[in-house]
Amino acid sequence: MLEDLKVLDLSRVLAGPYCTQLLADLGATVWKVEPPGGDETRQWGPPYAAGESAYYLSVNRNKQGLAIDLKDPRGQELVARLADRADVLVQNFRTGDAARFGLDYPTLVRRNPGLVYASITGYGQTGPRATEPGYDAAIQAMSGLMAMTGESGGKPVKLGVAWVDVLAGVHAAAGVLAALHERERTGLGQQLDLSLFDVALAGMVNQAQSSLLTGRVPPRLGSAHPSIVPYQSFSTADGDLALAVGNDRQFERLCNVLERSELTHDPRFASNEGRVLHREELVPIIAALLKRLPRDIWLERLRAAGVPVAPVNTLIEALADVQAQAREMVAEVEHPAAGVLPMVMSPYGEATKGRREAPPLLAQHNRDVLMAELQLTQDQLDVLERDGVVVRGAGKRSADT
């Protein structure tokens, strides 16, 4: 769907690369420009596949890889010329660094008025924290997310994935597409100022609204929900499952399966509001009932009754689930060094079926892109490679894990 778009990706680590991977999945040509040493996530391991970390591989599929030294004025000019030919530029330099390289929005928009320029930083381009670095774990702590995560009475806990970075990447992609839509009317691009901190606060949705209304901080509830009960994980005789009982009718069905239909007539539990107010009485009752039988029996009975329920899977179990297989969420791609490589695919489904290219090796497409887009000659590239301004494309590597 985006096959006519060219995206210049100057980002690294997660939020920016996740944004550009979404655009690449949808058909955009994405030029991933790395420093000569590569995106630092290439070394964030183990595990590795042929020297490439799982972290790097997870967010860089369907891109063309370049490596250019932005500390050299010649490298800066090469990237600026690529920006002249791009529809979109995504970067996550620290505030002020893009201007040092001559790659800030005011400079580039004079050369390419239609450029959509997305900047992703920890705290944004303005405000007293604008120059502070932003990493997902720090933003989880700063935004209040960490303080509400974990078991009741326990210590604050970071989520198991870099949730703020991923959410920022999704927001950035949506903003880019909106700006491109606006460009259809005006012919002009614009700058998008994405902040991890802003995204984290916006992503608190109901929790943030509740705090604004009450002036109280959300308590740590483990897997439980602050305003729906029962809506959490429970142990069975041989494993854990998660209930997501979202209304009174579902609660009635749950009680029937548990053979405790009288609970639906108890004034404490007849409505969701009552169940929330009396969770400390209700949850132990449900927990004791579910401990009587194995998980698979409960899953079968609850699903048959229309009660929202799921096993608490490990990630390996989730990736192997029949639904993941049916939706082709895991597929194999051919990597230039690692060979056949299993990867999680795009959630866009049919729209991205034709886009299954492995993440590039460092500088893999340098010569192809610079010759095609900037009409550089072989001799010119030889000089730039000799001087370390650009990197010669990587060759095959030995596999390791």
C-alpha positions in Angstrom: 0.0 0.0 0.0 3.0 2.4 0.5 5.1 1.1 -2.3 5.5 4.7 -3.8 7.0 6.1 -0.5 10.7 6.5 0.3 11.6 6.6 4.0 15.0 7.7 5.3 15.5 5.9 8.6 18.2 7.6 10.8 16.9 6.0 13.9 18.3 3.2 16.1 17.4 0.9 19.0 13.6 0.4 19.1 11.0 3.2 18.8 12.2 4.6 15.5 13.1 1.3 13.9 9.7 -0.1 15.0 8.0 2.8 13.2 10.0 2.4 10.0 9.5 -1.4 10.1 5.7 -0.8 10.1 6.1 1.4 7.1 8.4 -1.1 5.4 5.9 -3.9 6.0 3.3 -1.9 4.2 5.5 -1.5 1.2 7.6 1.6 1.7 11.2 1.6 0.6 13.1 2.2 3.8 16.8 3.2 3.8 18.2 2.4 7.2 21.3 4.5 7.7 23.6 3.4 10.5 26.9 4.7 11.8 30.0 2.7 10.7 29.8 0.7 13.9 26.2 -0.1 13.3 23.0 0.2 15.3 24.0 -0.6 18.9 21.3 -3.2 19.1 23.3 -5.4 16.8 25.4 -6.2 19.9 22.5 -6.5 22.4 22.7 -10.2 23.0 22.9 -13.1 23.3 21.1 -14.7 21.5 22.5 -14.1 18.0 22.0 -15.5 14.5 25.1 -15.3 12.4 26.4 -12.4 14.5 23.1 -10.4 14.4 21.3 -10.0 17.7 17.6 -11.1 18.1 17.0 -7.5 19.3 18.2 -6.0 16.0 16.5 -8.6 13.9 13.1 -8.0 15.5 12.7 -4.5 14.2 14.6 -4.1 11.0 13.0 -6.4 8.4 12.1 -5.2 4.9 14.7 -2.4 5.0 17.8 -1.5 2.9 20.9 -1.2 5.0 23.5 1.7 4.6 26.3 2.7 6.9 27.5 6.3 6.6 29.7 8.4 8.9 27.7 11.5 9.9 30.7 13.0 11.7 32.3 13.6 8.3 30.8 16.5 6.2 30.8 14.3 3.1 28.6 11.7 5.0 26.3 14.5 6.1 25.9 15.7 2.5 25.2 12.1 1.3 22.4 11.7 3.8 21.0 15.2 3.1 20.9 14.3 -0.6 19.0 11.1 0.3 16.6 13.3 2.4 16.0 15.4 -0.8 14.6 12.2 -2.4 12.7 11.0 0.6 9.0 11.4 1.5 9.6 10.7 5.2 12.6 11.0 7.5 12.6 9.3 11.0 15.3 10.1 13.5 15.8 9.7 17.3 18.9 11.8 17.8 19.2 13.5 21.2 17.7 16.9 21.1 20.1 19.2 19.2 22.2 16.5 17.6 20.4 16.6 14.2 21.3 20.3 13.9 25.0 19.5 14.5 24.9 17.2 11.5 22.9 19.7 9.3 20.1 17.2 9.3 17.5 19.1 11.3 14.1 19.9 10.0 14.6 23.6 9.2 17.7 22.8 7.2 16.2 19.9 5.2 12.8 21.4 4.6 14.4 24.2 2.6 15.8 21.6 0.3 12.6 19.4 0.3 9.4 21.2 1.3 7.4 18.1 1.1 9.4 16.1 3.6 7.6 14.6 6.6 10.1 14.7 9.4 9.4 12.6 12.5 11.6 13.1 15.6 11.4 10.7 18.5 13.1 11.7 21.7 12.7 10.9 25.4 11.0 14.1 26.4 10.4 16.1 23.1 11.9 19.1 21.6 10.6 21.6 24.2 10.3 21.8 28.0 12.8 21.6 30.9 13.7 17.9 30.3 14.2 18.2 26.5 17.9 17.5 26.6 17.6 14.5 29.0 18.2 11.1 27.4 15.2 8.8 27.2 15.3 5.0 27.6 12.2 2.8 27.9 13.0 1.6 31.5 13.6 5.2 32.6 10.4 6.4 31.0 8.4 3.5 32.6 9.7 4.7 35.9 9.2 8.4 35.2 5.7 8.1 33.8 4.2 6.2 36.7 3.8 2.9 34.8 6.4 1.1 36.9 4.8 2.2 40.2 1.5 0.6 39.3 3.0 -2.6 38.0 3.7 -5.7 40.1 2.0 -7.6 42.9 0.1 -5.9 45.7 2.6 -5.0 48.5 5.6 -5.8 46.2 8.2 -3.6 44.5 7.6 -1.7 41.3 8.2 -3.8 38.2 9.2 -3.0 34.7 7.2 -4.6 31.9 8.8 -7.5 30.2 9.0 -5.7 26.8 9.9 -2.1 26.1 6.3 -1.1 25.9 6.8 2.7 25.7 9.2 2.3 22.8 6.9 0.1 20.9 3.9 2.3 21.5 5.9 5.4 20.5 6.8 3.6 17.2 3.1 2.9 16.5 2.2 6.5 17.3 5.0 7.8 15.1 3.8 5.7 12.1 0.3 6.9 12.6 1.5 10.5 12.7 3.6 10.0 9.6 0.6 8.7 7.6 -1.6 11.6 8.8 1.1 14.1 7.7 1.3 12.4 4.3 -2.4 12.7 4.0 -2.2 16.4 4.8 0.6 16.7 2.2 -1.9 15.5 -0.4 -3.9 18.7 0.1 -1.1 21.2 0.7 2.0 19.8 -1.0 4.0 20.5 2.2 5.5 18.2 4.8 5.8 19.0 8.5 7.7 18.1 11.6 6.3 15.6 14.1 7.7 15.9 17.6 7.2 12.5 19.3 8.1 12.1 23.0 8.4 8.8 24.8 7.2 10.5 28.0 4.1 12.0 26.2 3.3 8.6 24.6 3.6 6.9 28.0 1.2 9.3 29.7 -1.3 9.1 26.8 -1.0 5.3 26.9 -2.2 5.2 30.5 -5.7 5.8 29.2 -8.2 4.8 31.9 -5.6 4.7 34.7 -4.6 8.3 34.0 -8.2 9.4 33.8 -9.0 7.7 37.1 -6.1 9.5 38.8 -7.2 12.8 37.4 -10.7 12.3 38.7 -9.7 11.0 42.2 -6.3 12.4 42.9 -5.2 8.9 43.9 -2.4 6.8 42.4 -3.3 3.4 41.0 -2.5 0.5 43.4 -0.4 -2.4 42.3 -2.8 -5.2 41.6 -0.6 -7.9 39.9 -2.6 -9.2 37.0 -5.9 -7.8 38.3 -7.9 -4.9 36.8 -8.6 -1.8 38.8 -12.2 -1.5 37.7 -13.4 -4.9 36.5 -13.7 -8.1 38.7 -12.9 -10.9 38.2 -10.3 -9.9 35.6 -7.0 -11.5 36.4 -5.0 -14.7 36.5 -5.8 -17.7 38.7 -4.1 -21.0 39.5 -5.8 -24.3 38.7 -4.8 -27.8 39.8 -2.0 -27.8 37.3 -1.5 -24.4 35.7 -2.6 -20.8 35.4 -5.4 -19.3 33.4 -6.7 -15.7 33.0 -10.4 -14.7 33.4 -11.6 -11.5 31.7 -15.2 -11.3 32.9 -16.4 -8.0 31.5 -20.1 -7.9 32.4 -22.8 -9.3 34.7 -24.0 -11.8 32.2 -20.5 -13.3 31.8 -20.2 -13.4 35.6 -23.4 -15.4 35.8 -22.1 -17.9 33.3 -18.8 -18.2 35.3 -20.8 -18.9 38.5 -22.8 -21.6 36.7 -19.6 -23.3 35.5 -18.2 -23.1 39.0 -21.5 -24.5 40.3 -21.9 -21.6 42.6 -24.9 -19.8 40.9 -25.9 -18.3 44.2 -23.0 -15.9 44.0 -24.9 -14.0 41.2 -27.7 -13.2 43.7 -25.3 -12.0 46.5 -25.8 -8.2 46.7 -22.1 -7.8 47.1 -21.4 -9.5 43.7 -24.5 -8.9 41.6 -23.0 -5.9 39.8 -19.5 -5.1 38.6 -19.4 -2.1 40.9 -20.1 -4.4 43.8 -17.6 -6.9 42.7 -14.9 -4.2 42.5 -15.8 -2.9 46.0 -15.8 -6.5 47.4 -12.9 -8.0 45.4 -11.1 -9.1 48.6 -14.1 -11.4 49.4 -14.9 -12.6 45.9 -11.5 -13.3 44.5 -10.5 -15.9 47.2 -13.8 -17.8 46.6 -13.1 -18.0 42.8 -9.5 -18.9 43.4 -10.4 -21.8 45.7 -13.0 -23.2 43.2 -10.6 -23.1 40.3 -7.9 -25.0 42.2 -10.1 -28.1 42.3 -9.6 -29.1 38.6 -6.9 -29.1 35.9 -6.6 -26.1 33.7 -7.7 -27.8 30.5 -11.0 -28.9 32.0 -11.7 -25.3 33.1 -10.7 -23.9 29.7 -13.1 -26.3 27.9 -16.0 -25.6 30.3 -15.6 -21.9 30.4 -15.1 -21.5 26.7 -18.2 -23.6 26.0 -20.2 -21.3 28.4 -19.0 -18.1 26.6 -16.8 -16.9 29.5 -13.7 -15.0 28.3 -10.7 -17.2 29.4 -7.2 -18.0 28.2 -4.3 -20.1 29.4 -1.4 -18.2 30.8 1.0 -19.2 28.1 4.8 -18.9 27.9 6.0 -17.0 24.9 7.1 -20.2 23.2 3.6 -21.6 23.7 2.0 -18.5 22.3 4.2 -18.5 19.2 3.3 -22.1 18.6 -0.4 -21.7 19.2 -2.8 -22.9 16.4 -4.1 -19.3 16.0 -0.6 -17.9 15.5 0.0 -20.6 12.9 -3.3 -20.0 11.1 -2.6 -16.3 11.0 1.0 -16.9 9.8 2.4 -14.7 12.5 5.6 -16.7 12.5 7.3 -17.4 9.1 10.7 -18.1 7.7 12.8 -15.6 5.8 16.1 -16.1 4.0 18.9 -14.2 5.7 22.1 -13.4 3.8 24.3 -14.8 6.6 22.1 -16.9 8.9 20.2 -18.7 6.1 16.6 -19.7 7.0 15.5 -17.5 9.9 12.2 -17.7 11.8 10.6 -14.3 12.5 7.4 -12.8 13.9 5.5 -11.2 11.0 3.6 -8.0 10.7 0.1 -7.9 12.3 -1.3 -6.3 9.1 -1.9 -9.7 7.6 -2.8 -9.9 3.9 -1.6 -6.3 3.3 2.0 -7.4 4.0 2.2 -11.0 2.7 4.6 -9.9 -0.1 7.0 -8.2 2.3 9.2 -10.9 3.9 12.8 -9.7 3.6 15.3 -10.3 6.3 16.9 -7.4 8.2 19.9 -6.1 6.3 23.6 -6.8 7.2 25.5 -3.7 8.0 25.9 -1.6 4.9 24.5 -4.4 2.8 22.8 -2.0 0.3 25.3 1.0 0.4 26.4 0.7 -3.1 23.1 -0.2 -4.6 21.2 2.8 -3.0 23.9 5.4 -3.4 24.5 4.5 -7.1 20.8 4.4 -7.9 19.6 7.4 -5.9 22.6 9.7 -5.9 24.2 8.5 -9.1 27.6 8.0 -7.4 30.1 6.2 -9.5 32.2 3.1 -8.5 35.3 5.3 -8.3 33.5 7.8 -6.0 32.4 5.0 -3.8 35.8 3.6 -3.7 37.2 6.9 -2.4 34.4 7.2 0.2 35.0 3.7 1.4 38.7 4.2 1.6 38.2 7.3 3.7 35.7 5.6 6.0 32.8 7.9 5.0 30.8 4.9 4.0 31.2 1.3 4.8 31.7 -1.5 2.3 28.8 -3.9 2.5 29.2 -6.8 4.9 29.9 -10.2 3.7 28.9 -13.6 5.0 29.4 -14.3 8.7 29.9 -17.5 10.6 26.8 -18.5 12.6 26.9 -18.3 16.4 24.2 -18.4 19.1 
